[in-house]
Amino acid sequence: MATFDSVSPARPAEVVATLPVHTAAEVDAAVAAAADAQRAWARVPVPARAERIGACAAALAGRKHELARLVSWEAGKVLVEAGGDVQEAVDMAGFVAGQGRAAWGETVPSELASKLAWTSRQPIGVVGLITPWNFPVAIPAWKVFPALLAGNGVVIKPSELAPRCCEVFVETCIDAGIPAELLQVVHGGAEPGEALAVHGAVGAVSFTGSVATGRRVAVAAMERGPRTVSLELGGKNAMIVRADADLDLVIDGAIFGAFGTAGQRCTSTSRLVVEPSVVDELVGRIVDRAGRLRLGDPLDPATDVGPLITAQAAERVAAAIDAAVAEGARVACGGKLRRDVPHCGGGSFVEPTVLTGVKPEARAAKEELFGPVLAVLEATDLDEAVGIVNGVEFGLSAAVYTRDINEALRAVETIDAGIVYVNAPTIGAEIGLPFGGTKHTGNGFREAGTHGIRQFSQVKSVYVDYSQRLQRAQIDNRPPVPGETGA
Ligand code: NAD
C-alpha cells in the first residue's frame, strides 16, 4: 500500500502522521459504505440527527486544546489561531444542531381551495467533500455538519498537507455518536480527489481550494454525471482606507488581516487602497509594527507569524515579491524568504512584507499570493477605490475604514464581494452568516449560516389536494370572491 507523510511546516523533518494514499477502488468502497449507512440515517428524524451533531460540539470543545496543538503542528498556524480554527468547528456543530429544529421549508397559500402547498428538504445521498489545508478542522466542519444534518452520507478527502487534523476531527465526531460508516475519510492528493468528484454515486461535490483545482474538479465532476458542484475558491481581498479613518484601528486590522496565518487565509487582506493624504503616515506605522512581528515556532505562544505551508509555497511567494519589484513596486519592509528561524530547522518563512507603489494592473495587485504580503495602492475618491477593489477576478472579502456613514454604506453597496466589513479587517467571518464569494471565488453557493444546508439537500415541492375532485391549477376558476361578477 502506498503511503505519504504529513510533516510539520515549521520542521519538515518531523513527521506528524503517515497515511495511506487511497486508490480509486478504495474511494469506491468508502462511497459504497457511506451509501449503505445513509439509507438508515435518512430515516432518523432531523432533531435526532441534530442531537448527535450537538454531541460533536461538546466532544470537539473537550478536545480543543489537543486539536489546536495538532493544527499548529501540522498546518503551522500560531496557537491562538489554531484554537480559533477548532472553535469554529465547535460553533458550527452547535449552530447546525440548532438548525435541526428550525424552519426548513416554505409553506405558501394554494390558489385552489382545499389544497396545501409546501416544500421540504431531502438528502442528496452521498456527498463528496474536498478540503484545503489552511482551515484543517473548521472547513471540514463547515461541510460535514450541514451534510449530516440534511441526512447524507459523507466521504471527505482532506488536503494531503494537513490530513491528520481531519482524521482526528472525524474520530471525535464518531466517538460522539456519528455512525462510523456514515462519515468516511479518504487520503491522498489529486487522484483520490478526482475519483471522489467523478464517482457515479456521489450526488454533490463540495470543494474548497484554489481556483485552478476547483475548475478542474468542476469540469471533471460535471462531465461524469448529474450532481451539484459547489466551489469555494481564492480571494484577493482589499481594505479601503479613507483619510478620516481611525488609523490606530486601521493598523491593527491591517496587521491582523495581512499577516495573520502568515497571509494564508482565503480572506487575508492582500491590498490596502489608501487615500493619498494618509498613505505615508499609514505605511510608516504599518512597517514599524510589521517589523516587530516575531517569526517562529507556531507552537510557541510568543510567535506572531508561523511558516508557509511548504518550501514551494514560500518560494512562490518570494518569487511574486521579486516580480512585483520588477513591475515597479518598492519593498517597504520584509520581502525575504527565511530558513534560519530559531527552532524551525528546514521551515520556510516569508517576512511580513509591505509593497508600496503597486499599480492596480500589476500582478501583485491582481493575483492571490497566499503569503504575508500587503500591496499598498492609492485612490483619491471612494469610487476610484471601489473600482480598484472590484478590478480583480475574485470577490470574497473586502473592508472599508471610515468614520463617514455615507461613504461606508456606499462602499457596502458598490463593492462586488460576498463579504464586506466596515471598520474591521477582511478576515474573521462568523459562522452565523453565509460565507462565500462572487466572480471566480465561487459559483454561487454559500457555506455557513442557514445557507449551509442548501448545498447538501434537495428541495421537494409538495401539493396535497383534499378537495376530493380534480382541480386544475391555472385553468379552473378559483372560488369566486364575494361581490365579484358571477359571485
Ligand atoms: P488546493 O486547490 O491545492 O487543494 C485543495 C484540495 O483539492 C486538496 O484536498 C487537494 O488534495 C485536492 N485536489 C488537488 N487536485 C485535485 C484534483 N485534480 N481533483 C480533486 N481534488 C484535487 O488548495 P490548498 O492549497 O489546499 O488551499 C489554498 C487555496 O484554498 C487558496 O486558493 C485559498 O484561497 C482557498 N481557500 C478558499 C476558501 C473559501 O472558502 N473560499 C477557504 C479556504 C481556502
Residues whose N, C-alpha, C, O or C-beta is under 5 A from the ligand:
A	BS01	NAD	I130 T131 P132 W133 K157 P158 S159 E160 G188 G189 A190 G193 E194 T208 G209 S210 V211 T213 R216 V217 E232 L233 G234 G235 R265 C266 T441
